[in-house]
């Protein structure tokens, strides 16, 4: 198995985002075998980084800066499991400018 690591940034840690984190944690070995790399969630944008969340991830990855996650050149993938669909959403406006892959 390869030791390659694909860094993932998430925008949101509500029902969907937290489930994605749990799934990536619980199925890490299976995913690594099939994808030939490890997926590591390195940053998660949330409204309140101090809030306690029941997810298997280091709390230091939580941030309020969603734009920094989208623009992070170290993150090879950025997912928006829960993103407001309003025209004023900064993340929504900036998304098409990013060159990294996305999952919506």
N, C-alpha and C positions, 0 to 999 in steps of 0.2 A: 504494500500500500504506500502511496506517495505521501510525503509530508508537506506537499503544497497546501497553502492556506488561502482561501478566498475570503476576503474581509467583506462583511455585509453591514450596511447601515439601514436602520429602520426609522421610518417617520410615523411614530405613534406606538403606544404600548397599551392599548385598550384591550377589548376582547380578542380581536384578531391578532394584533401585534404580540400580545402576551402568549397567545397560542402558537404563533410562529416561533417565538423564542423557546417555548417548551418543546415543540416538535423538533427543532434543530438540536436541542440538547439531548432529548430522549432517543433520537434516532441518529445521533452523530456518527456512530460506527457504520451503520448501514448506508448512510448518505456518502460517507467517505469512500466506502468500497465501490459504490456505483458511480460516483462522480470523479473518482481518482484525485480527490482533494478534500481537505477539511473546510467546513464553512464556520466562520467565526463572526459572531455579531460583535462589532467593535464600537458602535455608537448607536444610540436610540434617542430620537427627539421626542420630548414630552413637555407638557405644560408645566408640571411641577416635579423637578428632579428629586426633591426631598421626600416625596410621597413614598410610603412603603408599598412595594409591589411583590406579589407572590410569584416571582419568576426566577429561574436558576441562572442568574447572571450577576456579575459584579455591579453594584449600584453606581460605581464611578463612570460607567459608560453612558449614563443618562445625561442629556443636555437639553437646553431650550433652543439651541441654535440649529434649526432644521436646514438652513441654507449652507452652513458649514459641512453638514453631512453630505448633502448633494454635491458640493464642490470638493469634497475630500478626495484627493487623487489616490490615497491609499485604499479607499473602499472601492472595490471593483464592481459592486452591485449595490443598488439602493432600492429598497422596497417601501411602498406606501400602503400599508394595510389599512390605515384609517387616516384619511386626509380630507379636510373640509373642501367642498367643491364650490366655494365662493370665489368670485372674481378678484377679491382683495387678498386672497391667500398668497403670501410671498412665495411659499414653496411651490405652489401650483404655477405661478407665473415663471419661476426660474427653472422649472423642471425641463422644458424642451431645450434649454441652453446646455444642459449637461451632456457630456459625451459618453457617460457610462451607461451600462445596460440598466433597465428598469423593469420592475414587475408591478403591475397595477391591479 
